Amino acid sequence: MGFDLESLSEAASGAVGALVSTTILYPLDTCKSKYQAEVRAHHHQKYRSISDVLWEAISTHQVLSLYQGLGTKNLQSFISQFIYFYGYSFFKRLYLEKSGRKTIGTRANLLIAAAAGACTVIIIQPLDTASSRMQTSEFGKSRGLWKTLSEGTWSEAFDGLGISLLLTSNPSIQYTAFDQLKQRLLKARLKRKRGPGSSPEALSAFSAFMLGAVSKCIATFLTYPAIRCKVTIQAAESEEEKTDAAQSKDQKSISGAVYAIWKREGLLGFYKGIAAQILKTVLGSALHLMIKEKISKTTWVLMLALRRFLLMTPTRLKGV
């Protein structure tokens, strides 16, 4: 076959895992994004915690608005995770083939993960920007994907691209930590088993959940200031900000976002909402990796069946 079957299987299972985890945790993600996007003086803060965002949705009868932009977010998650896992698996296999090694080191793993992440970010950045604007729009006033993207120039669809590229270190740290911990755990199991394995060993749901949670927690804490700046840059403009065009424009740059957060909230402002971010990302990543691990074998079997079908099709056509 002309494609890498193992990489395709990894990509498919990773994308499905992302789709399910994103849908389950989306209301929490919306509350987190709206809370992170607010950059105001202390005595003018609208939200003191993410619970205030949730209460606003309930009190204004806009609970369903917590799902505004879900379709775009799911599309972004599915495409980004498919591209990321395909790229990560493909680059890793390519490295092992070219180097002649049986295992991959931590440094090489980080570089491969970063390369896969950079490719992913460049492709899906417009969807990422649109998703952030939908989530941070006022409840009940979110627009569709096409209207959101067509509101500004094409360059504005890539708002926060620089920070997004920087944040490729987040999944790089996470998946490297997860992969290394997974390999050690599976090696320990194989030593106890020592039998001829007909299929690769898979993590249990609980093990995958715990390893995903630990690895994501570390990555999120290290990269959170960049995450906060990114959400601020990509956030939809409020009515108050639209009246101050100069202020809004300055805040859409990296330096402007950093200055605004520093001036109005101080050093701790760069970690505003970190508890919600860790809760969401840790749960999301843990669910994502757990689902991916549990369906990876099924995906592999389906891919093998598909390959056999495609290989047999030309033979059948010749027979006809």
C-alpha positions as CSV (number, residue, x, y, z in Angstrom):
1,M,0.0,0.0,0.0
2,G,1.1,3.6,-0.7
3,F,0.3,4.8,2.9
4,D,1.6,4.0,6.3
5,L,-1.1,1.7,7.8
6,E,0.2,1.9,11.4
7,S,0.4,5.8,11.3
8,L,-3.1,5.9,9.8
9,S,-4.4,3.6,12.6
10,E,-2.8,5.8,15.2
11,A,-4.2,9.0,13.6
12,A,-7.8,7.6,13.4
13,S,-7.9,6.3,17.0
14,G,-6.4,9.6,18.2
15,A,-8.9,11.7,16.3
16,V,-11.9,9.7,17.6
17,G,-10.6,10.0,21.1
18,A,-10.2,13.8,20.8
19,L,-13.8,14.1,19.3
20,V,-15.4,12.2,22.3
21,S,-13.4,14.0,25.0
22,T,-13.9,17.4,23.5
23,T,-17.7,16.9,23.3
24,I,-18.0,15.7,26.9
25,L,-16.0,18.6,28.4
26,Y,-17.1,21.4,26.1
27,P,-19.2,23.4,28.6
28,L,-16.2,23.5,31.0
29,D,-14.0,24.6,28.1
30,T,-16.4,27.4,27.2
31,C,-16.5,28.7,30.8
32,K,-12.7,28.4,31.0
33,S,-12.1,30.3,27.8
34,K,-14.5,33.2,28.7
35,Y,-12.9,33.5,32.1
36,Q,-9.3,33.5,30.6
37,A,-10.2,36.0,27.9
38,E,-11.3,38.7,30.4
39,V,-8.5,41.2,30.9
40,R,-9.8,44.1,33.1
41,A,-8.8,46.0,36.2
42,H,-9.6,44.3,39.5
43,H,-12.5,46.5,40.4
44,H,-14.1,46.1,36.9
45,Q,-13.9,42.3,36.7
46,K,-17.1,40.6,35.5
47,Y,-16.0,37.1,36.4
48,R,-14.3,36.2,39.6
49,S,-14.2,32.5,38.8
50,I,-15.4,30.1,36.1
51,S,-18.5,29.4,38.3
52,D,-19.5,33.0,37.6
53,V,-19.6,32.2,33.9
54,L,-21.7,29.2,34.5
55,W,-24.1,31.1,36.8
56,E,-24.5,33.8,34.1
57,A,-25.5,31.2,31.5
58,I,-28.0,29.7,34.0
59,S,-29.5,33.0,35.2
60,T,-29.9,34.3,31.6
61,H,-31.4,31.0,30.4
62,Q,-28.5,30.5,28.0
63,V,-27.3,27.2,29.2
64,L,-27.3,25.8,25.6
65,S,-24.9,28.6,24.7
66,L,-22.2,26.8,26.6
67,Y,-22.1,24.6,23.5
68,Q,-21.7,27.6,21.1
69,G,-19.0,26.7,18.6
70,L,-19.0,23.0,19.4
71,G,-19.2,21.9,15.8
72,T,-16.2,24.0,14.9
73,K,-14.3,22.8,18.0
74,N,-15.0,19.2,17.1
75,L,-13.9,19.8,13.5
76,Q,-10.7,21.4,14.8
77,S,-10.0,18.6,17.3
78,F,-10.7,15.8,14.8
79,I,-8.5,17.3,12.1
80,S,-5.7,18.5,14.4
81,Q,-5.4,15.2,16.3
82,F,-5.6,13.1,13.1
83,I,-2.8,15.2,11.5
84,Y,-0.8,15.2,14.8
85,F,-1.0,11.5,15.5
86,Y,-0.3,10.6,11.8
87,G,2.7,13.0,11.7
88,Y,4.0,11.8,15.1
89,S,3.7,8.1,14.3
90,F,5.1,8.6,10.8
91,F,8.1,10.7,11.8
92,K,8.8,8.3,14.7
93,R,8.8,5.3,12.4
94,L,10.9,7.1,9.8
95,Y,13.5,8.1,12.5
96,L,13.8,4.5,13.7
97,E,14.2,3.2,10.1
98,K,16.8,5.7,9.2
99,S,18.7,5.5,12.5
100,G,18.6,1.7,12.7
101,R,17.6,2.0,16.4
102,K,15.0,-0.1,18.2
103,T,13.9,2.6,20.6
104,I,13.7,6.4,20.5
105,G,15.3,8.7,23.0
106,T,13.7,11.5,24.9
107,R,15.4,14.3,22.9
108,A,14.5,12.8,19.5
109,N,10.9,12.2,20.8
110,L,10.6,15.9,21.7
111,L,11.8,17.0,18.3
112,I,9.5,14.6,16.5
113,A,6.5,15.7,18.6
114,A,7.3,19.4,18.0
115,A,7.6,18.9,14.2
116,A,4.3,17.1,14.1
117,G,2.7,19.8,16.3
118,A,4.1,22.6,14.1
119,C,2.6,21.0,10.9
120,T,-0.7,20.6,12.7
121,V,-0.9,24.2,14.0
122,I,-0.2,25.9,10.7
123,I,-3.0,23.9,9.0
124,I,-5.8,24.3,11.6
125,Q,-5.0,27.8,13.0
126,P,-8.0,29.5,11.3
127,L,-10.3,26.9,12.9
128,D,-8.6,27.4,16.3
129,T,-9.1,31.2,16.0
130,A,-12.8,30.8,15.0
131,S,-13.4,28.4,17.8
132,S,-12.0,30.8,20.4
133,R,-14.1,33.7,19.1
134,M,-17.2,31.6,19.2
135,Q,-16.6,30.5,22.8
136,T,-15.8,34.0,24.1
137,S,-18.7,35.7,22.3
138,E,-21.5,36.9,24.5
139,F,-24.0,34.1,25.3
140,G,-26.5,33.7,22.5
141,K,-24.6,36.0,20.1
142,S,-22.1,33.5,18.6
143,R,-22.0,33.4,14.8
144,G,-21.3,30.5,12.5
145,L,-17.9,29.4,11.3
146,W,-18.1,31.1,7.9
147,K,-19.3,34.4,9.3
148,T,-16.7,34.3,12.1
149,L,-13.9,33.8,9.7
150,S,-15.2,36.4,7.1
151,E,-15.6,39.2,9.8
152,G,-11.9,40.2,9.4
153,T,-9.0,39.8,7.0
154,W,-7.4,36.5,6.2
155,S,-4.4,37.4,8.3
156,E,-6.7,37.8,11.3
157,A,-7.7,34.2,11.0
158,F,-4.1,33.4,12.0
159,D,-4.2,35.5,15.1
160,G,-2.0,33.9,17.8
161,L,-0.1,31.7,15.3
162,G,3.3,32.6,16.8
163,I,2.1,31.5,20.3
164,S,0.4,28.5,18.9
165,L,3.7,27.4,17.4
166,L,5.4,28.0,20.7
167,L,2.7,25.9,22.4
168,T,3.6,22.9,20.3
169,S,6.0,22.3,23.2
170,N,2.9,21.5,25.3
171,P,1.8,18.3,23.5
172,S,5.5,17.5,22.9
173,I,6.1,17.4,26.6
174,Q,2.8,15.6,27.3
175,Y,3.1,12.9,24.7
176,T,6.8,12.4,25.3
177,A,6.1,11.9,29.0
178,F,3.1,9.7,28.3
179,D,5.0,7.6,25.7
180,Q,8.1,7.1,28.0
181,L,5.9,6.1,31.0
182,K,3.8,3.8,28.8
183,Q,6.9,2.0,27.4
184,R,8.3,1.5,30.9
185,L,5.0,0.2,32.2
186,L,4.6,-2.2,29.2
187,K,8.2,-3.4,29.5
188,A,7.6,-4.3,33.1
189,R,4.5,-6.3,32.1
190,L,6.4,-8.1,29.3
191,K,9.1,-9.1,31.7
192,R,6.5,-10.9,33.8
193,K,4.8,-12.4,30.8
194,R,7.7,-13.4,28.6
195,G,5.5,-15.3,26.2
196,P,5.4,-15.0,22.4
197,G,3.1,-12.0,21.9
198,S,0.8,-12.2,18.9
199,S,-0.4,-8.6,19.3
200,P,1.0,-5.5,21.0
201,E,0.2,-5.0,24.7
202,A,-2.3,-2.2,25.5
203,L,-2.6,-0.1,28.6
204,S,-5.7,-0.6,30.8
205,A,-8.2,2.3,30.8
206,F,-7.1,3.3,34.4
207,S,-3.4,3.3,33.6
208,A,-3.9,5.3,30.4
209,F,-6.1,7.8,32.3
210,M,-3.5,8.3,35.1
211,L,-0.5,8.6,32.8
212,G,-2.4,11.1,30.6
213,A,-3.4,13.1,33.6
214,V,0.1,13.3,35.1
215,S,1.8,14.2,31.8
216,K,-0.7,16.8,30.8
217,C,-0.6,18.5,34.2
218,I,3.1,19.1,33.9
219,A,2.9,20.4,30.4
220,T,0.0,22.7,31.2
221,F,1.7,24.3,34.2
222,L,4.9,25.0,32.2
223,T,3.2,26.6,29.2
224,Y,0.2,28.3,30.9
225,P,1.3,32.0,30.5
226,A,1.5,31.4,26.7
227,I,-2.0,29.8,26.8
228,R,-3.5,32.8,28.6
229,C,-2.0,35.2,26.1
230,K,-3.2,33.1,23.2
231,V,-6.8,33.1,24.4
232,T,-6.6,36.9,25.0
233,I,-5.4,37.5,21.4
234,Q,-8.1,35.2,19.8
235,A,-11.0,36.3,22.0
236,A,-14.1,37.9,20.5
237,E,-14.3,41.6,21.1
238,S,-16.9,42.8,23.7
239,E,-19.1,45.8,23.1
240,E,-16.9,47.8,25.4
241,E,-13.7,46.9,23.5
242,K,-15.3,47.7,20.1
243,T,-15.6,51.3,21.2
244,D,-11.9,51.5,21.9
245,A,-10.5,50.4,18.6
246,A,-6.8,51.3,19.4
247,Q,-6.9,49.3,22.7
248,S,-8.5,46.3,21.0
249,K,-6.0,46.3,18.2
250,D,-3.0,46.5,20.5
251,Q,-4.3,43.6,22.6
252,K,-4.3,41.4,19.4
253,S,-0.5,41.3,19.3
254,I,1.7,39.1,21.5
255,S,3.4,42.1,23.1
256,G,0.0,43.9,23.5
257,A,-1.5,40.9,25.2
258,V,1.5,40.5,27.6
259,Y,1.5,44.2,28.4
260,A,-2.3,44.3,29.0
261,I,-2.2,41.3,31.4
262,W,0.9,42.7,33.2
263,K,-0.5,46.2,33.6
264,R,-4.0,45.2,34.8
265,E,-3.5,42.0,36.7
266,G,0.2,41.8,37.5
267,L,2.4,38.7,37.4
268,L,-0.3,36.4,38.8
269,G,-2.5,37.5,35.9
270,F,-0.5,35.2,33.6
271,Y,-1.8,32.3,35.7
272,K,-5.4,33.4,35.9
273,G,-7.7,30.4,35.4
274,I,-4.9,27.9,35.7
275,A,-7.0,25.7,38.0
276,A,-9.8,25.5,35.4
277,Q,-7.2,25.0,32.6
278,I,-5.6,22.1,34.4
279,L,-9.0,20.5,35.3
280,K,-10.1,20.8,31.7
281,T,-6.9,19.8,30.0
282,V,-6.0,17.0,32.4
283,L,-9.5,15.4,32.2
284,G,-9.6,16.0,28.4
285,S,-6.2,14.5,27.8
286,A,-6.8,11.6,30.1
287,L,-10.1,10.8,28.5
288,H,-8.6,11.3,25.1
289,L,-5.7,8.9,25.6
290,M,-7.8,6.4,27.5
291,I,-10.3,6.2,24.6
292,K,-7.4,6.1,22.0
293,E,-5.7,3.2,23.8
294,K,-9.0,1.3,24.1
295,I,-9.9,1.6,20.4
296,S,-6.4,1.4,19.0
297,K,-6.6,-2.4,18.6
298,T,-10.0,-2.2,17.0
299,T,-8.8,0.5,14.6
300,W,-5.8,-1.6,13.7
301,V,-8.0,-4.6,12.8
302,L,-10.3,-2.4,10.7
303,M,-7.3,-1.0,8.9
304,L,-6.0,-4.5,8.1
305,A,-9.4,-5.5,6.8
306,L,-9.5,-2.4,4.7
307,R,-6.1,-3.1,3.2
308,R,-7.0,-6.7,2.4
309,F,-10.2,-5.5,0.7
310,L,-8.3,-2.9,-1.3
311,L,-5.7,-5.5,-2.3
312,M,-8.3,-8.0,-3.4
313,T,-10.4,-5.6,-5.3
314,P,-8.1,-5.4,-8.4
315,T,-7.9,-9.2,-8.5
316,R,-11.6,-9.5,-8.5
317,L,-11.9,-6.9,-11.3
318,K,-9.4,-8.8,-13.4
319,G,-11.5,-12.0,-12.9
320,V,-14.6,-10.1,-14.1
